């Protein structure tokens, strides 16, 4: 017999969800990460321009330094040439004392030309030295501007990571109301109440898994988040649930359909783990959020053993052979793993977060 109930949960929560969706739509109109990306692109263009300016100024300075080195070499050569011309002129003056007809004009001209060349070289050196000083000042200004732009660029990249983390943190705190159904086979030894409890529990597990998958799919950076999801505690809660219908549908199959309001309350560093960034971005100004007492915190639990074709039963629900991946609310759970010819592993485990239970079955003493 199928029990039917009015699905009032979604109707009761609909004003809240409408307001949330409107607010979310308004928030999505201005993506802070996209805004920062635009600033980063603009700053990158500035850096490219300043890099070109730096290269151009460096090239000019190098040319001026090369010219200064050439002028220094020329100075030595011109001084030597002037000294030779002076020495030759001095000899001619000595001859003039003995021979008044000695010609001095050509030697005077060479000396004058060599002296003029030395003077011109000195003038060129002074002018080039001034140009070097000005070029060094321009290059220093370009370096300062480049350093400032690099700092601004680094700050923007830091802000971008921070904005990505905040965006993901906001997306991970989303809530939703899901309608979920599940068919389970009850054993003949179960009471009706036990069968109903098993159906309700497995349906809620399915709702948690569906919510988790939907949550990850809807993230802005879904791809990278899925790559890094291993070991991240999303802490999905079933805040409220309401049965729509339940009952047997032949062949001992028990059908359960319910609506559940779910919300993720991830660990403090979940967004940083999913984005593969430093935890410090998640721990800035961290404030502990209060958790309602009636919220159920769920964890991903994997049960593995060293045997094949074994049987895993958790809280009276048979999940088949290992490896078994289930979603369980935090708390104490009865876990048993059995196989013919081996001693049954039977423990009460306390679940406080996602974990893997490793079981080693010992051969039965009777076998």
SULQUI-V842842 format. One record per helix or strand of 3 or more residues. SS is the DSSP state (~ for helix, > for strand). FROM is the first residue (numbers start at 1). TO is the last residue. If there is no record, write none. Layout:
ss=SS from=FROM to=TO
ss=SS from=FROM to=TO
//
This chain:
ss=~ from=8 to=29
ss=~ from=32 to=98
ss=~ from=105 to=172
ss=> from=175 to=185
ss=~ from=192 to=217
ss=~ from=222 to=227
ss=> from=236 to=248
ss=> from=253 to=264
ss=~ from=270 to=275
ss=~ from=279 to=281
ss=> from=296 to=305
ss=> from=311 to=314
ss=> from=317 to=320
ss=> from=324 to=329
ss=> from=331 to=338
ss=> from=345 to=351
ss=> from=355 to=359
//
